[in-house]
Amino acid sequence: MGTFLDLLFPLIFLFRIATSLSSDMEQQSTYIIHMDKSSMPAPFSTHDSWYMSTLASLSTEGENTPTHLYTYKHVMDGFSVVFSKSQLNQLEKMPGHVATYPERYGQLHTTHIPKFLGLKKQAGLWPAGNFGDNIIIGVFETLVII
C-alpha cells in the first residue's frame, strides 16, 4: 500500500506541471504586426534589429518568449510573431505599432485549375499538347488576407 501512495504524489505533481505547460501553449497565437518604419529609433541600423529588440523587451513572466517568424520589407513594414495576448497588449502600446492582424485561414476557391483556366478536354491547346504530358507549368495559388 505504501508504494501506491509513494507513486501517487509524483504522478499528481507531473500531471499538474503538464497541464500548466499545455495551457501556456494554448495562449500563444500568431500575428502579423504592421510597424511604422519612420518610428524606428536612430540607434538601430536595420528594421530586423529594431523588431528583435522590441520583442526582447516584452515581459515574459510565466509565459513563453515571443517567436519571430518573418520580417516584411516590401508591401508593408513589420513582422510575424507567435506570442501571448498579454505580450500583444504590451506591443500595441509601443511607439511605431500601426496595426495587428491575427492569423486567419482563407477558404480555397479554385479546386479545378484546368476548368478555371478555360482548358477543355475536347478541343484547343490542352489536347493538342497531350494534356501537358512532359510539360512543367508553374501555377502558384495563394491567398493573401489583410
DSSP file (Angstrom, degrees, kcal/mol; ACC not computed):
  #  RESIDUE AA STRUCTURE BP1 BP2  ACC     N-H-->O    O-->H-N    N-H-->O    O-->H-N    TCO  KAPPA ALPHA  PHI   PSI    X-CA   Y-CA   Z-CA
    1    1 A M     >        0   0    0      0, 0.0     4,-1.7     0, 0.0     5,-0.2   0.000 360.0 360.0 360.0 -35.6    0.0    0.0    0.0
    2    2 A G  H  >  +     0   0    0      1,-0.2     4,-2.1     2,-0.2     5,-0.1   0.857 360.0  55.4 -63.7 -35.2    2.9    2.3    0.7
    3    3 A T  H  > S+     0   0    0      2,-0.2     4,-1.6     1,-0.2    -1,-0.2   0.868 104.5  53.6 -67.9 -35.1    4.3    2.0   -2.8
    4    4 A F  H  > S+     0   0    0      2,-0.2     4,-1.7     1,-0.2    -1,-0.2   0.932 111.9  44.0 -63.6 -45.4    1.0    3.1   -4.3
    5    5 A L  H  X S+     0   0    0     -4,-1.7     4,-1.4     1,-0.2    -2,-0.2   0.846 109.6  57.3 -68.3 -33.3    0.9    6.3   -2.2
    6    6 A D  H  < S+     0   0    0     -4,-2.1    -1,-0.2     1,-0.2    -2,-0.2   0.845 112.9  40.6 -65.0 -32.1    4.6    6.9   -2.9
    7    7 A L  H  X S+     0   0    0     -4,-1.6     4,-1.8    -3,-0.2    -2,-0.2   0.752 105.3  66.4 -85.0 -26.3    3.8    6.8   -6.7
    8    8 A L  H  X S+     0   0    0     -4,-1.7     4,-2.4     1,-0.2     5,-0.2   0.915  97.4  51.7 -64.9 -45.2    0.5    8.8   -6.4
    9    9 A F  H  X S+     0   0    0     -4,-1.4     4,-2.5     1,-0.2    -1,-0.2   0.939 111.0  45.9 -61.6 -49.6    2.1   12.1   -5.3
   10   10 A P  H  > S+     0   0    0      0, 0.0     4,-2.7     0, 0.0    -1,-0.2   0.879 112.4  52.7 -62.1 -34.5    4.7   12.3   -8.1
   11   11 A L  H  X S+     0   0    0     -4,-1.8     4,-2.3     2,-0.2    -2,-0.2   0.925 111.0  45.6 -65.2 -43.7    2.0   11.4  -10.7
   12   12 A I  H  X S+     0   0    0     -4,-2.4     4,-2.2     2,-0.2    -1,-0.2   0.916 113.6  50.7 -63.8 -42.6   -0.3   14.2   -9.5
   13   13 A F  H  X S+     0   0    0     -4,-2.5     4,-2.0    -5,-0.2    -2,-0.2   0.929 112.1  45.8 -61.1 -47.4    2.7   16.6   -9.4
   14   14 A L  H  X S+     0   0    0     -4,-2.7     4,-2.6     1,-0.2    -1,-0.2   0.871 110.8  53.9 -65.0 -37.2    3.7   15.7  -13.0
   15   15 A F  H  X S+     0   0    0     -4,-2.3     4,-2.4     2,-0.2    -1,-0.2   0.910 108.1  50.0 -63.0 -42.0    0.1   15.9  -14.2
   16   16 A R  H  X S+     0   0    0     -4,-2.2     4,-2.0     2,-0.2    -2,-0.2   0.901 111.9  47.8 -63.7 -41.1   -0.2   19.4  -12.8
   17   17 A I  H  X S+     0   0    0     -4,-2.0     4,-2.3     2,-0.2    -2,-0.2   0.932 111.9  49.9 -64.9 -45.2    3.0   20.5  -14.5
   18   18 A A  H  X S+     0   0    0     -4,-2.6     4,-2.1     1,-0.2    -2,-0.2   0.898 112.0  47.2 -62.5 -41.5    2.0   19.0  -17.8
   19   19 A T  H  X S+     0   0    0     -4,-2.4     4,-1.9     2,-0.2    -1,-0.2   0.867 111.4  50.8 -70.6 -34.7   -1.4   20.7  -17.7
   20   20 A S  H  X S+     0   0    0     -4,-2.0     4,-1.5    -5,-0.2    -2,-0.2   0.884 111.2  49.1 -69.7 -36.0    0.1   24.1  -16.8
   21   21 A L  H  X S+     0   0    0     -4,-2.3     4,-1.7     1,-0.2    -2,-0.2   0.907 111.2  48.9 -67.3 -41.0    2.5   23.8  -19.7
   22   22 A S  H  X S+     0   0    0     -4,-2.1     4,-1.7     1,-0.2    -2,-0.2   0.850 108.0  54.2 -69.1 -32.3   -0.2   22.9  -22.2
   23   23 A S  H  X S+     0   0    0     -4,-1.9     4,-0.9     2,-0.2    -1,-0.2   0.858 106.6  52.7 -69.8 -32.5   -2.3   25.8  -21.0
   24   24 A D  H >< S+     0   0    0     -4,-1.5     3,-0.5     1,-0.2     4,-0.4   0.904 108.6  50.3 -64.5 -40.1    0.6   28.2  -21.6
   25   25 A M  H >< S+     0   0    0     -4,-1.7     3,-1.1     1,-0.2    -2,-0.2   0.846 104.6  57.7 -67.0 -33.4    0.9   26.8  -25.2
   26   26 A E  H 3< S+     0   0    0     -4,-1.7    -1,-0.2     1,-0.2    -2,-0.2   0.770  99.3  59.9 -68.6 -24.6   -2.8   27.3  -25.8
   27   27 A Q  T << S+     0   0    0     -4,-0.9    58,-0.5    -3,-0.5     2,-0.3   0.619  85.4  97.6 -79.5 -11.7   -2.5   31.0  -25.1
   28   28 A Q    <   +     0   0    0     -3,-1.1     2,-0.3    -4,-0.4    56,-0.2  -0.574  50.3 173.6 -80.1 138.0    0.0   31.5  -27.9
   29   29 A S  E     -A   83   0A   0     54,-2.3    54,-2.2    -2,-0.3     2,-0.4  -0.941  30.5-113.9-139.0 161.7   -1.2   32.9  -31.2
   30   30 A T  E     +A   82   0A   0     -2,-0.3    73,-2.5    52,-0.2     2,-0.3  -0.830  36.7 175.5-100.9 135.3    0.3   34.0  -34.5
   31   31 A Y  E     -AB  81 102A   0     50,-2.7    50,-2.4    -2,-0.4     2,-0.5  -0.950  30.5-135.7-134.8 153.1    0.0   37.6  -35.5
   32   32 A I  E     -AB  80 101A   0     69,-2.6    69,-2.7    -2,-0.3     2,-0.6  -0.970  26.8-155.4-104.5 124.5    1.3   39.9  -38.3
   33   33 A I  E     -AB  79 100A   0     46,-3.6    46,-1.9    -2,-0.5     2,-0.5  -0.899   2.1-152.8-107.0 121.3    2.4   43.2  -36.8
   34   34 A H  E     -AB  78  99A   0     65,-2.9    64,-3.1    -2,-0.6    65,-1.4  -0.830  19.3-170.7 -93.8 123.6    2.4   46.3  -39.0
   35   35 A M  E     - B   0  97A   0     42,-3.2     2,-0.7    -2,-0.5    42,-0.4  -0.815  27.1-117.0-116.4 155.3    5.0   48.8  -37.9
   36   36 A D    >   -     0   0    0     60,-3.1     3,-1.8    -2,-0.3     4,-0.2  -0.826  19.9-157.0 -91.7 112.0    5.8   52.4  -38.9
   37   37 A K  G >  S+     0   0    0     -2,-0.7     3,-1.5     1,-0.3    -1,-0.2   0.826  90.3  61.0 -59.7 -33.9    9.2   52.5  -40.5
   38   38 A S  G 3  S+     0   0    0      1,-0.3    -1,-0.3    -3,-0.1    -2,-0.0   0.642  95.7  63.0 -71.5 -12.1    9.7   56.2  -39.7
   39   39 A S  G <  S+     0   0    0     -3,-1.8    -1,-0.3    57,-0.1    -2,-0.2   0.426  71.0 123.9 -90.4   0.9    9.3   55.5  -36.0
   40   40 A M    <   -     0   0    0     -3,-1.5    56,-0.1    -4,-0.2     7,-0.0  -0.458  68.4-116.7 -64.9 124.5   12.5   53.3  -35.9
   41   41 A P    >   -     0   0    0      0, 0.0     3,-1.5     0, 0.0    -1,-0.1  -0.277  21.1-115.5 -62.5 149.3   14.8   54.8  -33.2
   42   42 A A  T 3  S+     0   0    0      1,-0.3    -2,-0.1    -3,-0.1    -3,-0.0   0.803 107.1  67.5 -58.0 -36.1   18.2   56.1  -34.5
   43   43 A P  T 3  S+     0   0    0      0, 0.0     2,-0.4     0, 0.0    -1,-0.3   0.739  86.2  83.6 -61.5 -19.0   20.4   53.6  -32.6
   44   44 A F    <   -     0   0    0     -3,-1.5     3,-0.1     1,-0.1     4,-0.0  -0.708  58.0-168.8 -89.7 131.9   19.0   50.7  -34.8
   45   45 A S  S    S+     0   0    0     -2,-0.4     2,-0.3     1,-0.1    -1,-0.1   0.736  72.2  28.1 -89.4 -24.4   20.7   50.2  -38.1
   46   46 A T  S  > S-     0   0    0      1,-0.1     4,-1.6     0, 0.0     5,-0.1  -0.924  74.0-122.0-134.4 159.9   18.1   47.7  -39.5
   47   47 A H  H  > S+     0   0    0     -2,-0.3     4,-3.1     1,-0.2     5,-0.2   0.882 111.9  60.0 -66.3 -37.4   14.4   47.0  -39.1
   48   48 A D  H  > S+     0   0    0      1,-0.2     4,-2.8     2,-0.2     5,-0.2   0.925 105.0  47.6 -56.3 -45.8   15.2   43.5  -38.0
   49   49 A S  H  > S+     0   0    0      1,-0.2     4,-2.1     2,-0.2    -1,-0.2   0.878 112.6  49.9 -65.7 -35.9   17.3   44.7  -35.1
   50   50 A W  H  X S+     0   0    0     -4,-1.6     4,-2.5     2,-0.2    -2,-0.2   0.944 113.2  45.6 -64.8 -48.0   14.5   47.1  -34.1
   51   51 A Y  H  X S+     0   0    0     -4,-3.1     4,-2.5     1,-0.2    -2,-0.2   0.920 113.7  48.6 -62.5 -44.4   11.9   44.3  -34.2
   52   52 A M  H  X S+     0   0    0     -4,-2.8     4,-2.2    -5,-0.2    -1,-0.2   0.893 112.6  48.6 -64.9 -39.0   14.0   41.8  -32.4
   53   53 A S  H  X S+     0   0    0     -4,-2.1     4,-1.4    -5,-0.2    -1,-0.2   0.897 110.4  51.8 -65.8 -40.1   14.8   44.4  -29.7
   54   54 A T  H  < S+     0   0    0     -4,-2.5     4,-0.5     1,-0.2     3,-0.3   0.926 111.7  46.0 -61.5 -45.4   11.2   45.2  -29.4
   55   55 A L  H >< S+     0   0    0     -4,-2.5     3,-1.1     1,-0.2    -1,-0.2   0.882 110.2  53.9 -65.6 -37.8   10.2   41.5  -28.9
   56   56 A A  H 3< S+     0   0    0     -4,-2.2    -1,-0.2     1,-0.2    -2,-0.2   0.778 102.9  58.7 -67.3 -25.3   13.0   41.0  -26.4
   57   57 A S  T 3< S+     0   0    0     -4,-1.4    -1,-0.2    -3,-0.3    -2,-0.2   0.598  82.3 105.7 -80.9 -10.2   11.7   43.9  -24.3
   58   58 A L  S <  S-     0   0    0     -3,-1.1     2,-0.2    -4,-0.5    29,-0.1  -0.469  81.0-109.0 -72.6 140.4    8.3   42.3  -23.8
   59   59 A S        +     0   0    0     -2,-0.2    31,-0.1     1,-0.1    -1,-0.1  -0.495  35.3 178.2 -68.4 132.0    7.6   40.9  -20.4
   60   60 A T    >   +     0   0    0     -2,-0.2     3,-2.6     3,-0.0     2,-0.3   0.075  18.7 153.3-122.6  22.6    7.5   37.1  -20.5
   61   61 A E  T 3  S-     0   0    0      1,-0.3     3,-0.1     3,-0.0    -2,-0.0  -0.371  83.1  -6.3 -60.3 116.2    6.9   36.3  -16.8
   62   62 A G  T 3  S+     0   0    0     -2,-0.3    -1,-0.3     1,-0.3     2,-0.3   0.567 124.3  90.3  75.9   9.0    5.2   33.0  -16.7
   63   63 A E  S <  S-     0   0    0     -3,-2.6    -1,-0.3    21,-0.0     2,-0.1  -0.858  83.5 -94.7-131.1 164.7    4.9   32.9  -20.5
   64   64 A N        -     0   0    0     -2,-0.3    20,-0.3   -40,-0.2     3,-0.1  -0.459  48.7-101.5 -73.0 152.3    6.9   31.6  -23.4
   65   65 A T        -     0   0    0     -2,-0.1    -1,-0.1     1,-0.1    -9,-0.1  -0.470  48.2 -91.8 -71.4 148.8    9.2   34.1  -25.1
   66   66 A P        -     0   0    0      0, 0.0     2,-0.6     0, 0.0    17,-0.2  -0.292  35.5-139.9 -60.8 144.9    7.9   35.6  -28.4
   67   67 A T  E     -C   82   0A   0     15,-2.4    15,-2.1    -3,-0.1     2,-0.3  -0.929   8.8-145.6-112.2 110.8    8.9   33.6  -31.5
   68   68 A H  E     +C   81   0A   0     -2,-0.6    13,-0.2    13,-0.2     3,-0.1  -0.599  22.1 174.2 -73.8 128.9    9.8   35.8  -34.5
   69   69 A L  E     -     0   0A   0     11,-2.9     2,-0.3     1,-0.4    12,-0.2   0.827  55.7 -11.6-103.9 -44.7    8.7   34.1  -37.7
   70   70 A Y  E     -C   80   0A   0     10,-1.1    10,-2.6     2,-0.0     2,-0.5  -0.993  51.3-133.2-160.5 148.4    9.3   36.6  -40.6
   71   71 A T  E     -C   79   0A   0     -2,-0.3     2,-0.5     8,-0.2     8,-0.3  -0.944  19.6-147.3-109.6 128.3   10.1   40.2  -41.4
   72   72 A Y  E     +C   78   0A   0      6,-2.7     6,-1.7    -2,-0.5    -2,-0.0  -0.812  29.7 156.9 -95.0 130.5    8.1   42.0  -44.0
   73   73 A K        +     0   0    0     -2,-0.5    -1,-0.1     4,-0.2     4,-0.1   0.490  61.2  46.6-129.6  -9.6   10.0   44.6  -46.0
   74   74 A H  S    S+     0   0    0      2,-0.2     3,-0.1     0, 0.0    -2,-0.1   0.895 116.8  22.2-107.3 -66.2    8.2   45.2  -49.3
   75   75 A V  S    S-     0   0    0      1,-0.2     2,-0.3     0, 0.0    -3,-0.0   0.871 136.4  -3.9 -74.7 -36.4    4.5   45.6  -49.2
   76   76 A M  S    S-     0   0    0      2,-0.1     2,-0.5   -40,-0.0    -1,-0.2  -0.947  73.3-111.7-146.9 165.8    4.5   46.7  -45.6
   77   77 A D  S    S+     0   0    0    -42,-0.4   -42,-3.2    -2,-0.3     2,-0.3  -0.914  70.9  71.1-104.7 126.4    6.9   47.1  -42.8
   78   78 A G  E     -AC  34  72A   0     -6,-1.7    -6,-2.7    -2,-0.5     2,-0.3  -0.987  61.5-108.4 164.8-159.6    6.5   44.7  -39.9
   79   79 A F  E     -AC  33  71A   0    -46,-1.9   -46,-3.6    -2,-0.3     2,-0.4  -0.973  17.6-116.6-157.1 163.8    6.9   41.1  -38.9
   80   80 A S  E     +AC  32  70A   0    -10,-2.6   -11,-2.9    -2,-0.3   -10,-1.1  -0.895  38.2 172.3-109.3 146.2    5.0   38.0  -37.9
   81   81 A V  E     -AC  31  68A   0    -50,-2.4   -50,-2.7    -2,-0.4     2,-0.6  -0.986  31.7-135.1-151.7 152.3    5.3   36.6  -34.4
   82   82 A V  E     +AC  30  67A   0    -15,-2.1   -15,-2.4    -2,-0.3     2,-0.3  -0.971  50.5 124.6-111.8 118.7    3.9   33.9  -32.1
   83   83 A F  E     -A   29   0A   0    -54,-2.2   -54,-2.3    -2,-0.6   -18,-0.1  -0.949  55.0 -76.3-160.1-178.4    3.2   35.2  -28.6
   84   84 A S     >  -     0   0    0    -20,-0.3     4,-2.0    -2,-0.3   -56,-0.2  -0.287  39.6-110.0 -85.6 168.2    0.5   35.6  -25.9
   85   85 A K  H  > S+     0   0    0    -58,-0.5     4,-2.3     1,-0.2     5,-0.1   0.875 118.8  52.8 -63.8 -39.4   -2.3   38.1  -25.7
   86   86 A S  H  > S+     0   0    0      2,-0.2     4,-1.8     1,-0.2    -1,-0.2   0.881 108.9  49.5 -67.4 -36.3   -0.7   40.0  -22.8
   87   87 A Q  H  > S+     0   0    0      2,-0.2     4,-2.3     1,-0.2    -1,-0.2   0.874 109.5  52.7 -67.9 -35.9    2.5   40.4  -24.9
   88   88 A L  H  X S+     0   0    0     -4,-2.0     4,-2.5     2,-0.2    -2,-0.2   0.920 106.6  52.6 -62.2 -43.8    0.4   41.6  -27.8
   89   89 A N  H  X S+     0   0    0     -4,-2.3     4,-0.6     1,-0.2    -2,-0.2   0.888 109.9  48.9 -60.3 -39.3   -1.2   44.2  -25.5
   90   90 A Q  H >< S+     0   0    0     -4,-1.8     3,-0.9     1,-0.2     4,-0.3   0.930 111.8  48.6 -63.7 -45.7    2.3   45.4  -24.5
   91   91 A L  H >< S+     0   0    0     -4,-2.3     3,-1.7     1,-0.2    -2,-0.2   0.875 103.5  60.1 -64.6 -38.6    3.5   45.6  -28.1
   92   92 A E  H 3< S+     0   0    0     -4,-2.5    -1,-0.2     1,-0.3    -2,-0.2   0.711 102.7  54.1 -64.8 -19.2    0.4   47.6  -29.2
   93   93 A K  T << S+     0   0    0     -3,-0.9    -1,-0.3    -4,-0.6    -2,-0.2   0.526  89.8 100.1 -89.4  -7.2    1.3   50.4  -26.7
   94   94 A M  S X  S-     0   0    0     -3,-1.7     3,-1.4    -4,-0.3     2,-0.1  -0.477  84.7 -98.4 -82.3 150.1    4.8   50.8  -28.1
   95   95 A P  T 3  S+     0   0    0      0, 0.0    -1,-0.1     0, 0.0     3,-0.1  -0.395 107.0  33.3 -64.8 141.6    5.8   53.6  -30.5
   96   96 A G  T 3  S+     0   0    0      1,-0.3   -60,-3.1    -2,-0.1     2,-0.4   0.195  80.6 130.6  99.3 -15.6    5.8   52.5  -34.1
   97   97 A H  E <   +B   35   0A   0     -3,-1.4    -1,-0.3   -62,-0.2   -62,-0.2  -0.584  23.0 167.4 -74.6 128.6    3.0   50.0  -33.9
   98   98 A V  E     -     0   0A   0    -64,-3.1     2,-0.3     1,-0.4   -63,-0.2   0.815  57.4 -20.0-105.0 -53.0    0.4   50.6  -36.6
   99   99 A A  E     -B   34   0A   0    -65,-1.4   -65,-2.9     2,-0.0     2,-0.4  -0.986  48.1-136.7-157.3 160.4   -1.9   47.6  -36.7
  100  100 A T  E     -B   33   0A   0     -2,-0.3   -67,-0.2   -67,-0.2   -69,-0.0  -0.989  12.5-168.1-125.4 133.2   -2.2   43.9  -35.7
  101  101 A Y  E     -B   32   0A   0    -69,-2.7   -69,-2.6    -2,-0.4     3,-0.1  -0.953  16.7-141.8-121.9 110.3   -3.6   41.2  -37.9
  102  102 A P  E     -B   31   0A   0      0, 0.0   -71,-0.2     0, 0.0     2,-0.1  -0.363  36.9 -89.5 -67.2 151.1   -4.4   37.8  -36.2
  103  103 A E        +     0   0    0    -73,-2.5     2,-0.3    -2,-0.0   -73,-0.1  -0.382  53.0 178.5 -61.7 132.6   -3.6   34.7  -38.2
  104  104 A R        -     0   0    0     41,-0.1     2,-0.5    -2,-0.1    41,-0.1  -0.973  23.7-134.5-134.7 151.0   -6.6   33.6  -40.4
  105  105 A Y        -     0   0    0     -2,-0.3     2,-0.1     0, 0.0    -2,-0.0  -0.914  20.8-143.3-106.7 131.1   -7.0   30.8  -42.8
  106  106 A G        -     0   0    0     -2,-0.5     2,-0.4    37,-0.2    37,-0.0  -0.434  18.4-111.3 -87.0 164.9   -8.7   31.5  -46.1
  107  107 A Q        -     0   0    0     -2,-0.1     2,-0.2     1,-0.0    -1,-0.0  -0.822  31.4-114.0 -98.8 135.0  -11.0   29.2  -47.9
  108  108 A L        +     0   0    0     -2,-0.4     3,-0.1     1,-0.2    35,-0.0  -0.491  32.6 178.6 -68.1 128.7   -9.9   27.7  -51.2
  109  109 A H        +     0   0    0     -2,-0.2     2,-0.6     1,-0.2    -1,-0.2   0.652  65.3  56.6-104.8 -21.3  -11.9   29.0  -54.1
  110  110 A T        +     0   0    0      1,-0.1    -1,-0.2     6,-0.0     3,-0.2  -0.918  46.1 150.3-119.8 107.6  -10.3   27.1  -57.0
  111  111 A T  S    S+     0   0    0     -2,-0.6     2,-0.4     1,-0.2    -1,-0.1   0.507  70.9  56.2-108.9  -8.6  -10.2   23.4  -56.9
  112  112 A H     >  +     0   0    0      1,-0.2     4,-2.5     2,-0.0    -1,-0.2  -0.757  60.4 177.6-127.3  84.0  -10.2   22.7  -60.6
  113  113 A I  H  > S+     0   0    0     -2,-0.4     4,-2.6     1,-0.2     6,-0.2   0.901  79.1  52.6 -56.4 -48.7   -7.3   24.6  -62.3
  114  114 A P  H  4>S+     0   0    0      0, 0.0     5,-2.9     0, 0.0     4,-0.4   0.918 113.5  44.2 -57.2 -42.3   -8.0   23.3  -65.8
  115  115 A K  H >45S+     0   0    0      3,-0.2     3,-1.1     1,-0.2    -2,-0.2   0.918 113.0  51.7 -66.3 -42.7  -11.6   24.4  -65.7
  116  116 A F  H 3<5S+     0   0    0     -4,-2.5    -1,-0.2     1,-0.3    -3,-0.2   0.866 110.9  48.1 -61.6 -37.4  -10.6   27.8  -64.1
  117  117 A L  T 3<5S-     0   0    0     -4,-2.6    -1,-0.3    -5,-0.2    -2,-0.2   0.483 117.2-113.8 -83.0  -2.6   -8.1   28.4  -66.8
  118  118 A G  T < 5 +     0   0    0     -3,-1.1     2,-0.5    -4,-0.4    -3,-0.2   0.727  60.0 156.8  78.9  22.1  -10.6   27.5  -69.5
  119  119 A L      < -     0   0    0     -5,-2.9     2,-0.4    -6,-0.2    -1,-0.3  -0.706  24.6-159.6 -84.0 127.6   -8.8   24.4  -70.7
  120  120 A K        -     0   0    0      3,-0.5     6,-0.2    -2,-0.5    -5,-0.0  -0.864  19.5-145.1-111.7 142.1  -11.2   22.0  -72.5
  121  121 A K  S    S+     0   0    0     -2,-0.4    -1,-0.1     1,-0.2     3,-0.1   0.757  96.6  54.1 -72.7 -24.7  -10.6   18.3  -73.0
  122  122 A Q  S    S-     0   0    0      1,-0.2     2,-0.3     5,-0.0    -1,-0.2   0.880 118.0  -3.5 -82.6 -38.8  -12.4   18.3  -76.4
  123  123 A A  S    S+     0   0    0      4,-0.0    -3,-0.5     5,-0.0     3,-0.3  -0.941  90.0  49.1-150.2 165.8  -10.5   21.0  -78.3
  124  124 A G  S  > S-     0   0    0     -2,-0.3     4,-1.3     1,-0.2     5,-0.1  -0.574  97.8 -34.4 102.4-162.7   -7.9   23.6  -78.1
  125  125 A L  H  > S+     0   0    0     -2,-0.2     4,-2.0     1,-0.2     6,-0.2   0.808 122.2  65.7 -71.1 -31.1   -4.3   23.7  -76.8
  126  126 A W  H  4>S+     0   0    0     -3,-0.3     5,-2.7     1,-0.2     6,-0.4   0.956 108.7  35.4 -63.9 -52.7   -4.7   21.3  -74.0
  127  127 A P  H >45S+     0   0    0      0, 0.0     3,-1.6     0, 0.0    -1,-0.2   0.868 115.8  57.3 -68.4 -31.8   -5.5   18.2  -76.0
  128  128 A A  H 3<5S+     0   0    0     -4,-1.3    -2,-0.2     1,-0.3    -3,-0.1   0.824 105.9  50.7 -65.1 -29.9   -3.1   19.4  -78.8
  129  129 A G  T ><5S-     0   0    0     -4,-2.0     3,-1.1    -3,-0.2     4,-0.5   0.119 123.4-105.9 -92.5  20.5   -0.3   19.5  -76.1
  130  130 A N  G X 5 -     0   0    0     -3,-1.6     3,-1.3     1,-0.2    -2,-0.1   0.851  69.5 -65.6  57.5  37.4   -1.1   15.9  -75.0
  131  131 A F  G 3 <S-     0   0    0     -5,-2.7    -1,-0.2     1,-0.3    -5,-0.1   0.793  97.3 -54.3  56.8  33.9   -2.7   17.3  -71.8
  132  132 A G  G X  S+     0   0    0     -3,-1.1     3,-1.9    -6,-0.4    -1,-0.3   0.635  82.8 170.0  82.2  13.8    0.6   18.7  -70.5
  133  133 A D  T <  S+     0   0    0     -3,-1.3    -1,-0.2    -4,-0.5     3,-0.1  -0.423  74.2   1.8 -62.7 129.4    2.5   15.4  -70.7
  134  134 A N  T 3  S+     0   0    0      1,-0.2     2,-0.4    -2,-0.2    -1,-0.3   0.713 109.0 116.4  63.5  24.4    6.2   16.2  -70.1
  135  135 A I    <   -     0   0    0     -3,-1.9     2,-0.6    -4,-0.1    -1,-0.2  -0.981  56.0-148.8-123.2 133.5    5.5   19.9  -69.6
  136  136 A I        -     0   0    0     -2,-0.4     2,-0.5    -3,-0.1    -3,-0.0  -0.902  15.0-172.0-102.3 120.4    6.0   21.7  -66.3
  137  137 A I        -     0   0    0     -2,-0.6     2,-1.1    -5,-0.1    -2,-0.0  -0.954  14.9-145.4-113.0 125.5    3.6   24.5  -65.8
  138  138 A G        +     0   0    0     -2,-0.5     2,-0.5     2,-0.0    -2,-0.0  -0.765  31.2 159.1 -94.8  97.8    4.2   26.8  -62.9
  139  139 A V        -     0   0    0     -2,-1.1     2,-0.6     2,-0.0    -2,-0.1  -0.977  18.4-168.0-116.9 117.8    0.9   27.9  -61.4
  140  140 A F        -     0   0    0     -2,-0.5     2,-0.5     2,-0.0    -2,-0.0  -0.921   3.2-160.9-111.7 114.9    1.1   29.1  -57.9
  141  141 A E        +     0   0    0     -2,-0.6     2,-0.3     2,-0.0    -2,-0.0  -0.804  21.1 160.7 -95.1 132.0   -2.1   29.5  -56.0
  142  142 A T        -     0   0    0     -2,-0.5     2,-0.4     2,-0.0    -2,-0.0  -0.972  29.0-148.1-145.9 160.8   -2.0   31.7  -52.9
  143  143 A L        -     0   0    0     -2,-0.3     2,-0.6   -37,-0.0   -37,-0.2  -0.981  11.2-169.5-133.5 119.6   -4.4   33.6  -50.7
  144  144 A V        -     0   0    0     -2,-0.4     2,-0.5     2,-0.0    -2,-0.0  -0.949   5.3-174.7-112.8 121.1   -3.4   36.8  -49.0
  145  145 A I              0   0    0     -2,-0.6   -41,-0.1   -41,-0.1    -2,-0.0  -0.964 360.0 360.0-117.5 124.2   -5.8   38.2  -46.4
  146  146 A I              0   0    0     -2,-0.5    -1,-0.1     0, 0.0    -2,-0.0   0.333 360.0 360.0-125.6 360.0   -5.1   41.5  -44.8
